[in-house]
Amino acid sequence: MRFAVVTFPGSNCDYDCFYVIDKIMQQPVDLVWHQEESLKDYDCIILPGGFSYGDYLRTGAIARFSPVMKAVEAEARKGKLILGICNGFQILTEAGLLPGALHRNQGLRFLCQFVYLRVENNQTPFTNACQPGQILKIPIAHIEGNYYGDRETLNFLGRNRKVVFRYCNNKGEITPEANPNGSLENIAGICNQSGNVMGLMPHPERAAETILGSEDGRFIFQSVLNYARIQVPVKGSYIERNK
């Protein structure tokens, strides 16, 4: 399975993602500059964390117009896997590939700390290696991670099981105290209607080795590999099996 990690001006987690895919998951991966106009050779596209374009205007607002985003949107429509991490999540909402928006943290402070996530849906390409309700320990690093959606959006996400992760405590309880940034309904990660596009604020690439304090981020990357191995053709959608 071949991965692309998109680099925007201001990205700073692109090499972290590259390292995890290359050295830990042992999969082919390329860093792709934001001016690239084709992503047809890749099976999974990662939009990494950082401060694309210095977060001018608002997070993700300028990156959304990078040439590469037309290719991201085209490949998403084909059913390819798109993973947005932190700033990548913000870009996906700005591009309309995921519903809702990311606002300033409730306390208006940059947060860099480990949090606990509860897996709300393990039947996605990004969570199939997890158990239902599994608790993951993964760090956050953001100042605009406060997820917001109007009532219609929240109802849609809940009704269709598109909330993939919620902030919780170490017992898996969804509480206000476990919510680091004020996200509505403790939402930490969501996917689109088709399930092939996911965004989350926590950084799984920073939790892939014991020396970093947790290996729980590997569940997400392993899920992607699992999905590639078991996928079968459905109504002409994009298919790529491991050879």
SVG drawing of the C-alpha trace seen along z (x, -y; Angstrom):
<svg xmlns="http://www.w3.org/2000/svg" viewBox="-31 -37 43 47">
<polyline fill="none" stroke="black" stroke-width="0.4" points="0.0,0.0 1.4,-3.4 1.0,-6.5 1.3,-10.2 2.0,-12.7 1.2,-16.2 3.5,-19.0 2.1,-22.5 4.2,-25.6 4.2,-25.5 3.5,-21.8 5.6,-20.4 4.3,-16.8 4.9,-15.6 8.2,-13.9 6.7,-12.3 4.0,-10.7 6.6,-9.7 8.7,-8.1 5.8,-6.0 4.7,-4.8 8.2,-4.1 10.0,-2.8 7.3,-1.4 4.5,-0.3 7.1,0.5 5.1,-0.8 6.1,-2.9 5.5,-6.5 6.3,-9.8 6.3,-13.4 4.2,-15.3 4.6,-19.1 1.4,-21.1 1.7,-22.3 1.4,-18.7 -1.7,-18.3 -2.0,-14.5 -2.3,-11.9 -3.5,-9.0 -0.5,-6.8 -1.4,-6.7 -3.8,-4.5 -3.9,-6.6 -3.3,-10.4 -2.4,-12.0 -2.8,-15.7 -0.5,-16.2 -0.5,-18.6 1.3,-21.9 0.5,-25.5 -0.2,-25.5 0.4,-29.0 1.0,-30.2 -2.7,-29.7 -3.4,-33.1 -7.1,-34.1 -7.9,-30.9 -6.5,-27.4 -6.7,-25.5 -8.4,-28.4 -5.5,-29.1 -4.3,-25.5 -7.7,-24.6 -6.9,-26.4 -3.5,-24.7 -3.3,-22.9 -3.0,-19.6 -6.4,-19.9 -8.2,-19.5 -6.4,-16.1 -7.3,-15.2 -11.0,-16.0 -10.8,-14.0 -9.3,-10.9 -11.7,-11.2 -14.6,-11.0 -13.1,-7.8 -13.1,-6.2 -9.4,-6.5 -8.5,-6.9 -7.9,-10.4 -6.6,-11.0 -6.4,-14.5 -4.5,-14.9 -4.9,-18.1 -4.2,-20.9 -5.1,-18.2 -8.5,-17.9 -9.0,-21.6 -8.1,-21.7 -10.7,-18.9 -13.5,-20.9 -12.5,-24.0 -12.5,-22.0 -16.0,-20.7 -14.7,-17.1 -15.8,-16.8 -18.7,-18.7 -18.4,-21.2 -15.5,-23.5 -12.7,-23.8 -12.8,-26.8 -10.4,-28.2 -10.0,-26.1 -12.4,-26.9 -9.7,-28.2 -8.0,-30.1 -4.7,-28.4 -2.5,-26.1 -2.7,-22.6 0.0,-20.0 -0.7,-16.9 -1.8,-13.3 -5.6,-12.7 -7.8,-9.6 -10.0,-8.7 -12.9,-6.3 -13.4,-4.4 -17.1,-5.1 -17.1,-3.3 -14.6,-0.5 -16.2,0.4 -14.2,-2.2 -11.1,-1.8 -9.2,-3.7 -10.4,-1.9 -11.0,1.8 -8.0,2.9 -9.7,1.5 -12.3,3.1 -15.6,1.3 -15.2,-1.3 -11.5,-0.8 -9.6,-3.6 -6.6,-5.0 -3.9,-7.3 -2.8,-9.8 -1.4,-13.4 -2.9,-16.6 -1.1,-19.8 -3.5,-22.6 -5.1,-25.9 -8.0,-25.5 -9.3,-22.0 -12.8,-22.9 -15.1,-21.0 -18.3,-22.7 -21.3,-21.7 -24.9,-22.9 -27.7,-20.7 -28.4,-19.3 -24.7,-18.3 -24.5,-16.8 -27.7,-14.8 -26.3,-13.6 -23.0,-12.5 -24.8,-10.7 -27.5,-9.1 -25.0,-7.7 -22.2,-6.7 -19.8,-9.2 -18.3,-10.3 -15.2,-8.0 -13.5,-9.2 -14.7,-11.1 -12.5,-12.5 -12.9,-10.5 -11.2,-9.8 -9.0,-6.7 -12.1,-4.7 -13.7,-5.5 -16.3,-7.9 -17.4,-10.8 -17.2,-13.7 -16.8,-17.5 -13.5,-17.2 -12.1,-14.8 -12.8,-17.3 -9.6,-19.4 -10.8,-22.0 -14.6,-22.4 -15.5,-20.3 -19.3,-19.7 -20.2,-16.3 -16.5,-15.6 -15.9,-15.0 -12.3,-14.3 -12.6,-12.7 -15.2,-12.2 -15.5,-10.6 -17.6,-11.4 -20.7,-9.6 -18.7,-7.1 -16.2,-6.5 -13.1,-6.9 -12.3,-10.4 -11.4,-10.9 -10.2,-13.8 -9.0,-13.8 -7.3,-16.4 -5.0,-14.0 -1.7,-12.9 -1.5,-9.2 2.0,-9.6 3.2,-10.9 2.0,-7.7 3.6,-4.9 6.5,-3.9 6.9,-3.0 9.6,-5.6 7.0,-8.3 4.7,-7.2 2.2,-5.2 1.9,-3.0 -1.9,-3.4 -1.6,-5.5 -0.5,-2.4 -4.0,-1.1 -5.1,-3.7 -2.3,-3.0 -2.7,0.8 -6.4,0.4 -5.7,-1.2 -3.5,1.7 -6.1,4.2 -8.7,2.4 -6.5,2.6 -6.1,6.3 -9.8,7.2 -11.5,4.8 -13.7,6.2 -15.1,4.4 -18.3,2.5 -20.2,0.7 -17.0,-0.2 -15.5,-2.1 -11.7,-2.5 -10.1,0.9 -6.5,1.6 -5.3,4.9 -1.9,5.6 0.0,7.6"/>
</svg>
